[in-house]
């Protein structure tokens, strides 16, 4: 079969092809197969069965009740909230969460990612030194500037509104933390181990950031 339809690129026989109806029907069916909504019992069943996915393929997974699409590098569930563990780094000395927790959730709908990140400090958490940076759940697309996220945090001085700012205008995988450096500050500064509103972070304090951005 040497001819294809102009839009879907589905193959069809021409007059010079050998008369073989089963072969021609099979070729057409295989052309259609990866353009339909595939159905699988689980994500494992999906990834095991579809060994060479192509960008744009979609599949329904019964176990999770979600539609997945292939981005070109991974199968992503559409609209479902998924857990992720954000990274946490500092500009000078690396922190360690210890018995605290780093948790996050995200949902991708088309090219839009909604996420929330929660960092809860524990008794054995070490805070490193320098400005804090946290990981995004998916690489960003071209954002048209440094996108801002919003949230709250608590230090020994109390609760304050904080912000996250993507580390790059495109292909960003992280965001930096911003907040009031003192209790009387009228502007935000980059925040790290020195804490919030003049008070260092300690056991039981937390940072929560949520936001929306375009994915790559």
C-alpha positions in Angstrom: 0.0 0.0 0.0 1.7 3.2 -1.2 -1.1 5.7 -0.7 -2.3 7.5 2.4 -5.3 9.7 3.2 -4.3 13.5 3.3 -5.3 14.2 7.0 -5.0 11.0 9.0 -2.4 9.3 6.9 -4.4 6.1 6.8 -3.1 3.6 4.2 -5.2 2.3 1.4 -4.5 0.0 -1.6 -4.1 1.2 -5.2 -5.0 -0.5 -8.4 -1.5 -2.0 -9.0 -1.4 -3.7 -5.5 -1.9 -7.5 -5.4 -5.5 -8.5 -4.6 -5.3 -9.4 -0.9 -8.3 -8.2 1.0 -7.3 -9.5 4.5 -3.9 -7.8 4.2 -5.4 -4.5 3.1 -7.9 -4.5 5.9 -5.2 -5.4 8.4 -3.0 -2.5 7.2 -5.9 -0.1 7.5 -6.9 -1.3 10.9 -3.3 -0.9 12.2 -3.2 2.6 10.8 -6.4 3.4 12.7 -5.3 1.6 15.9 -2.9 4.2 17.4 -5.3 7.0 16.6 -8.2 5.7 18.6 -8.8 6.0 22.4 -7.1 2.9 23.6 -8.4 1.0 26.7 -6.3 -0.7 29.4 -6.9 -2.2 32.8 -4.0 -0.4 34.5 -1.1 1.9 33.8 1.2 -1.1 33.9 -0.9 -2.8 31.2 -0.7 0.4 29.1 3.1 0.8 29.3 3.7 -3.0 28.7 1.4 -3.2 25.7 2.2 0.1 24.0 6.0 -0.3 23.7 6.6 2.4 21.1 4.1 5.2 21.8 4.1 8.4 19.8 3.2 12.0 20.9 -0.6 12.6 20.9 -1.7 9.0 21.7 -4.5 8.8 24.2 -5.6 5.9 26.4 -8.2 5.2 29.1 -7.1 3.4 32.2 -9.8 1.5 34.1 -8.0 1.2 37.4 -7.7 5.0 37.9 -10.7 6.1 35.8 -8.5 8.6 33.9 -7.6 9.5 30.4 -3.8 9.4 29.7 -2.0 11.1 26.8 1.6 10.6 25.6 3.6 13.8 25.6 6.5 12.4 23.6 8.4 11.3 26.7 5.8 10.1 29.2 2.2 9.0 29.7 0.4 11.7 31.7 -3.1 11.4 33.3 -5.3 14.3 32.2 -7.0 16.2 35.0 -6.2 13.7 37.8 -4.4 14.9 40.9 -1.1 13.1 41.2 1.4 13.0 44.1 5.0 14.2 43.6 7.9 14.8 45.9 9.4 18.3 45.3 13.1 18.8 45.5 14.4 21.3 48.1 17.8 23.0 47.6 19.6 26.1 48.8 22.0 28.4 47.0 25.1 27.7 49.3 24.7 24.7 51.5 22.1 21.9 50.9 19.3 21.5 53.4 17.9 18.1 54.5 14.3 17.5 55.4 15.1 14.9 58.1 11.9 13.8 59.9 10.0 16.6 58.2 8.1 16.1 55.0 8.2 17.3 51.4 4.9 16.6 49.6 3.1 17.9 46.5 0.2 17.2 44.2 -0.3 18.3 40.6 -2.8 17.9 37.7 -2.2 18.5 34.0 -5.0 19.4 31.7 -3.7 19.8 28.1 -0.7 22.2 28.4 -1.7 23.6 31.8 -0.3 22.3 35.1 -1.9 23.1 38.5 0.2 22.2 41.5 0.6 22.6 45.3 3.8 22.1 47.3 3.9 21.6 51.1 7.1 21.6 53.1 6.8 20.8 56.8 9.9 21.1 58.9 10.8 18.5 61.6 12.9 18.2 64.7 15.9 16.8 62.7 15.5 19.1 59.7 18.7 21.0 58.7 18.2 24.2 56.9 21.4 24.7 54.8 22.3 28.2 53.8 21.2 30.5 51.0 18.1 31.2 49.0 15.6 28.2 48.8 14.6 26.6 45.6 11.8 24.0 45.1 11.1 21.6 42.2 8.1 21.9 39.9 6.2 18.7 39.0 6.7 19.2 35.2 9.0 21.3 33.1 7.5 24.6 32.0 7.0 25.8 28.5 7.6 29.4 27.3 6.0 31.4 30.1 6.3 35.0 28.8 8.2 36.1 32.0 9.0 34.8 35.4 5.7 33.3 36.6 4.5 34.0 40.2 2.9 31.5 42.5 1.4 32.3 45.9 1.1 30.7 49.3 1.6 31.0 53.0 4.4 30.2 55.5 5.0 30.2 59.2 8.1 31.0 61.1 8.7 32.0 64.8 7.4 35.5 63.9 4.0 34.1 62.7 2.2 33.5 59.4 2.9 35.5 56.3 2.0 35.5 52.6 4.8 34.2 50.4 5.4 33.8 46.7 7.2 31.5 44.4 8.9 32.7 41.2 10.0 30.4 38.4 13.8 30.2 38.0 13.6 30.7 34.2 11.2 32.1 31.6 11.1 28.8 29.8 12.0 25.2 30.5 12.0 25.9 34.2 12.0 23.0 36.6 12.2 25.0 39.8 11.0 28.1 41.6 12.6 30.3 44.3 10.9 31.4 47.5 10.0 35.0 48.3 8.6 36.6 51.4 8.8 39.5 53.8 12.3 39.7 55.4 11.1 41.6 58.4 7.8 42.1 60.2 7.6 45.7 58.8 8.8 44.9 55.3 6.7 46.4 52.5 8.3 44.4 49.7 9.3 40.7 49.3 12.8 39.4 49.2 14.2 36.0 48.4 13.9 33.7 51.4 16.2 30.9 52.6 17.6 29.6 55.9 17.4 33.0 57.5 13.6 32.4 57.7 10.6 34.7 57.5 10.0 38.1 59.0 13.3 38.1 60.8 12.7 34.7 62.4 14.4 31.4 61.3 12.3 28.3 60.4 12.1 25.6 63.0 10.3 22.4 63.9 6.6 22.5 63.1 6.9 25.5 60.7 5.8 25.1 57.1 5.8 26.6 53.6 2.9 26.0 51.2 3.0 27.2 47.6 0.3 26.7 44.9 0.1 27.8 41.3 -0.6 27.3 37.6 1.7 27.4 34.6 2.1 26.2 31.1 4.0 23.0 30.6 6.5 22.3 27.8 
